Amino acid sequence: ELIKRYAVMLLGTALMTFGIDMTIHANIGTTPLSTLPCVFSIQFPQISFGMITMIWNIIFFLFQVVILRKNFKASELLQIPISIFFSIMLDLNEYLLFWLTPESMVSKIIVTVIACVIIGFSIAITVISNAVINSGEAVVKAISETFKLNFGYVKVALDVTYVVLGVIFSFLMFGSLKGVGIGTIIPAVFAGFIVNFFTK
C-alpha cells in the first residue's frame, strides 16, 4: 500500500513538471509558484530552471522548520528527495519539450490550457496518494496550521505574493515583464476547478 501511494505521488510529480514546462515553452507566463524561479532562470541562464526551483523548495522547507519548530515531523524530511526528483524532472521535461515553440497568441493560450489540465490532474492524484506533499504546498499547510488560518486563503495569498514578487524582480532585472503574463493568470484561476473535477 505504501509503495503504491508513493508511486502514484511520484507519477503525479512527474506529470506536474511536464505541465509546468509546457507553460514555460508557451512563453506567456507560468504557474504562480514557479514565477520567481522562471524569472531568475531567464536572468541566470547558466543555472537551470530545475536547479533554481530546487533552491526555492529548500527555502520553503527551511521556512517550515522555523515556523513549525517542535511540530515539525521527521517524515517531512522526505520533501528533500521529492524536491530533488521534482527539479530533475523539470530539467528533463524542459529538454524533451524542445520542439514546443508556439508562435501565435492563440496557440500559446491553447498550450497553456492543456498544461493547466495536466497540472490539475497531477495535483489531484498527488493529493489522493496521501503521501508527503511537495514543499510549495507543504509551506501553505504549515502556515495555515500554525496560525489557524484557512488553507485556501493562505494559498491564494501566497500565490498572489509570488506573482507580485515575480513582477517586481522582472522589472528590476529586465525593465519589462518576463516570466509573468496571462499564462500565470490562467492556472491561478482554473487550476482549483480542474483539481476538483479530477478528484471526483
C-alpha positions as semicolon CSV with decimal commas, in nm:
position;residue;x (nm);y (nm);z (nm)
1;E;0,000;0,000;0,000
2;L;0,281;0,240;0,092
3;I;0,471;0,162;-0,228
4;K;0,157;0,222;-0,435
5;R;0,085;0,555;-0,264
6;Y;0,438;0,685;-0,324
7;A;0,441;0,552;-0,681
8;V;0,123;0,750;-0,751
9;M;0,274;1,056;-0,583
10;L;0,591;1,033;-0,796
11;L;0,381;0,987;-1,111
12;G;0,180;1,297;-1,018
13;T;0,500;1,491;-0,951
14;A;0,647;1,393;-1,289
15;L;0,326;1,494;-1,469
16;M;0,320;1,823;-1,279
17;T;0,670;1,912;-1,400
18;F;0,564;1,827;-1,757
19;G;0,271;2,069;-1,730
20;I;0,486;2,341;-1,575
21;D;0,745;2,306;-1,852
22;M;0,467;2,334;-2,112
23;T;0,374;2,674;-1,964
24;I;0,740;2,777;-1,980
25;H;0,754;2,687;-2,351
26;A;0,426;2,870;-2,416
27;N;0,620;3,179;-2,302
28;I;0,325;3,381;-2,170
29;G;0,388;3,320;-1,801
30;T;0,394;3,014;-1,579
31;T;0,216;2,898;-1,262
32;P;0,227;3,139;-0,965
33;L;0,454;2,907;-0,763
34;S;0,705;2,882;-1,050
35;T;0,701;3,253;-1,137
36;L;1,009;3,358;-0,938
37;P;1,223;3,058;-1,047
38;C;1,121;3,131;-1,406
39;V;1,221;3,497;-1,381
40;F;1,557;3,409;-1,222
41;S;1,626;3,136;-1,479
42;I;1,584;3,396;-1,755
43;Q;1,828;3,630;-1,578
44;F;2,076;3,350;-1,499
45;P;2,057;3,104;-1,794
46;Q;2,371;2,927;-1,673
47;I;2,162;2,787;-1,386
48;S;1,883;2,553;-1,492
49;F;1,517;2,619;-1,414
50;G;1,510;2,291;-1,221
51;M;1,808;2,389;-1,005
52;I;1,660;2,730;-0,921
53;T;1,329;2,559;-0,836
54;M;1,514;2,321;-0,602
55;I;1,670;2,619;-0,421
56;W;1,321;2,771;-0,400
57;N;1,186;2,447;-0,249
58;I;1,470;2,428;0,004
59;I;1,381;2,781;0,119
60;F;1,021;2,662;0,165
61;F;1,144;2,360;0,360
62;L;1,362;2,568;0,594
63;F;1,074;2,811;0,648
64;Q;0,857;2,520;0,761
65;V;1,123;2,411;1,011
66;V;1,134;2,763;1,155
67;I;0,760;2,814;1,198
68;L;0,663;2,458;1,295
69;R;0,950;2,404;1,542
70;K;0,857;2,111;1,768
71;N;0,555;2,032;1,548
72;F;0,783;1,958;1,252
73;K;0,756;1,585;1,175
74;A;1,054;1,372;1,073
75;S;0,851;1,236;0,781
76;E;0,858;1,584;0,627
77;L;1,229;1,528;0,556
78;L;1,105;1,332;0,255
79;Q;1,033;1,670;0,097
80;I;1,405;1,695;0,021
81;P;1,435;1,389;-0,209
82;I;1,097;1,479;-0,360
83;S;1,231;1,830;-0,436
84;I;1,539;1,678;-0,599
85;F;1,319;1,447;-0,810
86;F;1,093;1,741;-0,897
87;S;1,390;1,950;-1,014
88;I;1,543;1,668;-1,218
89;M;1,209;1,608;-1,392
90;L;1,170;1,981;-1,462
91;D;1,503;1,991;-1,644
92;L;1,439;1,659;-1,822
93;N;1,095;1,764;-1,947
94;E;1,223;2,106;-2,049
95;Y;1,477;1,924;-2,267
96;L;1,217;1,681;-2,407
97;L;0,986;1,970;-2,498
98;F;1,250;2,149;-2,710
99;W;1,016;2,116;-3,010
100;L;0,727;2,300;-2,841
101;T;0,755;2,660;-2,959
102;P;0,407;2,805;-3,024
103;E;0,423;3,130;-3,218
104;S;0,075;3,286;-3,219
105;M;-0,103;3,403;-2,905
106;V;-0,388;3,159;-2,972
107;S;-0,150;2,862;-2,987
108;K;0,030;2,983;-2,672
109;I;-0,300;3,001;-2,483
110;I;-0,403;2,654;-2,610
111;V;-0,073;2,507;-2,487
112;T;-0,118;2,681;-2,151
113;V;-0,474;2,549;-2,111
114;I;-0,361;2,192;-2,192
115;A;-0,079;2,238;-1,939
116;C;-0,334;2,350;-1,678
117;V;-0,536;2,032;-1,731
118;I;-0,221;1,821;-1,686
119;I;-0,118;2,016;-1,375
120;G;-0,470;1,991;-1,230
121;F;-0,477;1,614;-1,287
122;S;-0,129;1,573;-1,136
123;I;-0,225;1,771;-0,825
124;A;-0,539;1,559;-0,785
125;I;-0,351;1,229;-0,790
126;T;-0,073;1,355;-0,560
127;V;-0,341;1,459;-0,309
128;I;-0,520;1,125;-0,347
129;S;-0,190;0,939;-0,290
130;N;-0,192;1,073;0,067
131;A;0,188;1,078;0,069
132;V;0,425;1,362;0,156
133;I;0,332;1,673;-0,042
134;N;0,585;1,896;-0,217
135;S;0,742;2,190;-0,035
136;G;0,532;2,451;-0,216
137;E;0,208;2,304;-0,083
138;A;0,360;2,196;0,250
139;V;0,452;2,555;0,338
140;V;0,086;2,655;0,286
141;K;-0,019;2,376;0,520
142;A;0,242;2,477;0,779
143;I;0,131;2,841;0,784
144;S;-0,239;2,755;0,797
145;E;-0,191;2,508;1,085
146;T;0,048;2,728;1,285
147;F;-0,160;3,044;1,265
148;K;-0,503;2,872;1,248
149;L;-0,584;3,012;0,904
150;N;-0,790;2,870;0,619
151;F;-0,570;2,665;0,383
152;G;-0,735;2,804;0,069
153;Y;-0,696;3,165;0,179
154;V;-0,330;3,111;0,266
155;K;-0,265;2,951;-0,073
156;V;-0,430;3,240;-0,259
157;A;-0,235;3,494;-0,052
158;L;0,097;3,318;-0,120
159;D;0,021;3,278;-0,492
160;V;-0,051;3,650;-0,517
161;T;0,273;3,721;-0,327
162;Y;0,477;3,503;-0,565
163;V;0,331;3,679;-0,869
164;V;0,388;4,028;-0,721
165;L;0,749;3,937;-0,639
166;G;0,790;3,795;-0,990
167;V;0,666;4,121;-1,140
168;I;0,894;4,329;-0,915
169;F;1,208;4,126;-0,990
170;S;1,121;4,113;-1,360
171;F;1,111;4,493;-1,383
172;L;1,422;4,528;-1,164
173;M;1,626;4,288;-1,379
174;F;1,486;4,345;-1,729
175;G;1,293;4,671;-1,714
176;S;0,996;4,482;-1,860
177;L;0,764;4,192;-1,781
178;K;0,917;3,847;-1,838
179;G;0,807;3,514;-1,696
180;V;0,473;3,661;-1,588
181;G;0,162;3,710;-1,802
182;I;-0,173;3,567;-1,899
183;G;-0,013;3,224;-1,864
184;T;0,017;3,298;-1,493
185;I;-0,345;3,406;-1,456
186;I;-0,495;3,102;-1,636
187;P;-0,352;2,842;-1,392
188;A;-0,428;3,064;-1,093
189;V;-0,795;3,093;-1,192
190;F;-0,872;2,747;-1,329
191;A;-0,636;2,505;-1,151
192;G;-0,865;2,465;-0,848
193;F;-1,167;2,378;-1,064
194;I;-0,963;2,125;-1,264
195;V;-0,829;1,963;-0,946
196;N;-1,183;1,930;-0,807
197;F;-1,304;1,776;-1,133
198;F;-1,035;1,507;-1,139
199;T;-1,058;1,443;-0,765
200;K;-1,423;1,344;-0,809
